[in-house]
Amino acid sequence: MTTVERTRVAIVGAGPAGLLLSHLLAASGIESIVLDRRSREEIENTIRAGILEQGTVDLLVETGASTRVLTDGNRHDGIELRFAGEGHRIDFPALVGRSVWLYPQHEVLRDLVAARLAAGQDLRLEATVERVDDAATTRPRVIGTDAAGRPFEIEADFVVGSDGSRSVVRSAVTGGTRGDLFREYPFAWFGILCEAPPSSDELIYSNSPDGFALISQRSATVQRMYFQCDPDADPDALTEEQIWEALRLRVPGTELQEGHIFQRDVLRFRSFVAPELRHGRVALVGDAAHTVPPTGAKGMNLAVADVVLLHTALVALLDDDDERPLDAYQEVALRRIWKAQHFSWWMTTMLHSTPEASEFDHRRQLGELRSVVESEAGRTYLAEAYTGWPLETRLV
Ligand SMILES: Cc1cc2nc3c(=O)[nH]c(=O)nc-3n(C[C@H](O)[C@H](O)[C@H](O)COP(=O)(O)OP(=O)(O)OC[C@H]3O[C@@H](n4cnc5c(N)ncnc54)[C@H](O)[C@@H]3O)c2cc1C
């Protein structure tokens, strides 16, 4: 027989969203159980996001979740937009008085896991959640199996789905409908990690007649780079020389520092917003609630923004029996989500070429890029969105 355990908040998913939420709830005196189907090693070694907005960094530091972001991360005060063979710098502090930080997601996860374990968090890894029942009641239940294949059941005052883009919690919120707020793009990113010194101090976003490329960094000796490819491309089909050739073609005018490629992957592009973010006593945050293409570096930052809002709502609900902030959660969260959806779509369509693009489309795109870099208003919009709008904490 399965024993039913109790907690105040059951959090499904120990990605950045779930771990940060447990951290903020603990600081507010609210206990939670965090469940993840992956092991600690897998969680801490997944290479994903790299750019943190200023507000995300401030929050991690102020709440004691990470100090390493300041010592081991790198502040970036701008990016380069490269097109028609020329680079144009967008100077963030000069335009909006803010910056971003290059600090990989797996380092954020290492910091969060360490902080939560040091504080005695009930963190259950290799525990797979199968479904959430009774969402519309005051006792929703999380049902799954642990690492040894034993079934478990947890009854909570509230359940949060922070279980990523293939969320199982989502169907308890949306009733299983995906809705039609979904878009797939006719291209993907071929991503590599290589052993080489940085090719530039800041990220280069390059539009070229051969498609898009992003030159990014990881450390003094390891670099992350991407180039536009077919969504069905096989990451193992190209030789290292073919990969470097593809990159060189797409960043004309920049001399790339080349080195051994030790990881490669193909990342498909999607935009998605769940039709509902909350039903009864279950809510969604992060990639479970939305997906953005990576061009605007918004995914992890948007997860953090959702968590900050939901934390406010849960404190009001669980400490003061006040449901009004929770009732406002979806509407307030969606304002930022759609701004980020727009920014990610805009950066993507401005910089990539589609298979059916005509000469008119290429020239129009160059006109759009010039309208951005040659106008202070254009540069300011990009800088404001890229470094991140202020984090909202108020719901009502
Ligand atoms: C290549 C790449 C580059 C990116 N670059 C950027 C960037 O530069 N900046 C940025 O902001 N974002 C970026 N993103 C997006 C960012 O990585 C995600 O938005 C972020 O991970 C979302 O966090 P999350 O906590 O919502 O979900 P996730 O990180 O996906 O975490 C979900 C967790 O839930 C667990 N889980 C799933 N299902 C279950 C289940 N049934 N039971 C138990 N556990 C479960 C998973 O194991 C996982 O640990 C990038 C993404 C990719 C793939």
PDBQT file of the ligand as one rigid body, heavy atoms in Angstrom, charges set to zero:
ROOT
HETATM    1  C1  LIG A 401      20.663  24.917 -25.721  1.00  0.00    +0.000 C 
HETATM    2  C2  LIG A 401      19.820  25.847 -24.883  1.00  0.00    +0.000 A 
HETATM    3  C3  LIG A 401      20.265  27.149 -24.697  1.00  0.00    +0.000 A 
HETATM    4  C4  LIG A 401      19.527  28.021 -23.901  1.00  0.00    +0.000 A 
HETATM    5  N1  LIG A 401      20.001  29.298 -23.696  1.00  0.00    +0.000 NA
HETATM    6  C5  LIG A 401      19.340  30.125 -22.845  1.00  0.00    +0.000 A 
HETATM    7  C6  LIG A 401      19.907  31.389 -22.459  1.00  0.00    +0.000 A 
HETATM    8  O1  LIG A 401      20.977  31.793 -22.910  1.00  0.00    +0.000 OA
HETATM    9  N2  LIG A 401      19.217  32.149 -21.548  1.00  0.00    +0.000 N 
HETATM   10  C7  LIG A 401      18.028  31.707 -21.008  1.00  0.00    +0.000 A 
HETATM   11  O2  LIG A 401      17.448  32.429 -20.184  1.00  0.00    +0.000 OA
HETATM   12  N3  LIG A 401      17.483  30.505 -21.343  1.00  0.00    +0.000 NA
HETATM   13  C8  LIG A 401      18.106  29.695 -22.235  1.00  0.00    +0.000 A 
HETATM   14  N4  LIG A 401      17.599  28.442 -22.512  1.00  0.00    +0.000 N 
HETATM   15  C9  LIG A 401      16.341  28.014 -21.901  1.00  0.00    +0.000 C 
HETATM   16  C10 LIG A 401      16.516  27.514 -20.473  1.00  0.00    +0.000 C 
HETATM   17  O3  LIG A 401      17.503  26.506 -20.426  1.00  0.00    +0.000 OA
HETATM   18  C11 LIG A 401      15.168  27.003 -19.945  1.00  0.00    +0.000 C 
HETATM   19  O4  LIG A 401      14.198  28.006 -20.180  1.00  0.00    +0.000 OA
HETATM   20  C12 LIG A 401      15.225  26.647 -18.455  1.00  0.00    +0.000 C 
HETATM   21  O5  LIG A 401      15.943  25.449 -18.249  1.00  0.00    +0.000 OA
HETATM   22  C13 LIG A 401      13.817  26.510 -17.871  1.00  0.00    +0.000 C 
HETATM   23  O6  LIG A 401      13.908  26.103 -16.529  1.00  0.00    +0.000 OA
HETATM   24  P1  LIG A 401      12.766  25.221 -15.865  1.00  0.00    +0.000 P 
HETATM   25  O7  LIG A 401      13.192  25.054 -14.444  1.00  0.00    +0.000 OA
HETATM   26  O8  LIG A 401      11.442  25.808 -16.159  1.00  0.00    +0.000 OA
HETATM   27  O9  LIG A 401      12.787  23.830 -16.653  1.00  0.00    +0.000 OA
HETATM   28  P2  LIG A 401      13.948  22.746 -16.793  1.00  0.00    +0.000 P 
HETATM   29  O10 LIG A 401      15.281  23.351 -16.659  1.00  0.00    +0.000 OA
HETATM   30  O11 LIG A 401      13.626  22.001 -18.042  1.00  0.00    +0.000 OA
HETATM   31  O12 LIG A 401      13.744  21.799 -15.534  1.00  0.00    +0.000 OA
HETATM   32  C14 LIG A 401      12.667  20.884 -15.463  1.00  0.00    +0.000 C 
HETATM   33  C15 LIG A 401      13.038  19.767 -14.513  1.00  0.00    +0.000 C 
HETATM   34  O13 LIG A 401      11.881  18.934 -14.346  1.00  0.00    +0.000 OA
HETATM   35  C16 LIG A 401      12.279  17.578 -14.321  1.00  0.00    +0.000 C 
HETATM   36  N5  LIG A 401      11.137  16.765 -14.744  1.00  0.00    +0.000 N 
HETATM   37  C17 LIG A 401      10.531  16.747 -15.957  1.00  0.00    +0.000 A 
HETATM   38  N6  LIG A 401       9.511  15.875 -15.965  1.00  0.00    +0.000 NA
HETATM   39  C18 LIG A 401       9.470  15.306 -14.722  1.00  0.00    +0.000 A 
HETATM   40  C19 LIG A 401       8.630  14.309 -14.115  1.00  0.00    +0.000 A 
HETATM   41  N7  LIG A 401       7.630  13.748 -14.790  1.00  0.00    +0.000 N 
HETATM   42  N8  LIG A 401       8.886  13.969 -12.836  1.00  0.00    +0.000 NA
HETATM   43  C20 LIG A 401       9.911  14.555 -12.131  1.00  0.00    +0.000 A 
HETATM   44  N9  LIG A 401      10.731  15.491 -12.672  1.00  0.00    +0.000 NA
HETATM   45  C21 LIG A 401      10.504  15.863 -13.938  1.00  0.00    +0.000 A 
HETATM   46  C22 LIG A 401      13.448  17.520 -15.312  1.00  0.00    +0.000 C 
HETATM   47  O14 LIG A 401      14.285  16.416 -15.027  1.00  0.00    +0.000 OA
HETATM   48  C23 LIG A 401      14.144  18.854 -15.051  1.00  0.00    +0.000 C 
HETATM   49  O15 LIG A 401      15.196  18.760 -14.109  1.00  0.00    +0.000 OA
HETATM   50  C24 LIG A 401      18.304  27.561 -23.315  1.00  0.00    +0.000 A 
HETATM   51  C25 LIG A 401      17.846  26.252 -23.526  1.00  0.00    +0.000 A 
HETATM   52  C26 LIG A 401      18.587  25.395 -24.301  1.00  0.00    +0.000 A 
HETATM   53  C27 LIG A 401      18.091  23.990 -24.513  1.00  0.00    +0.000 C 
ENDROOT
TORSDOF 0
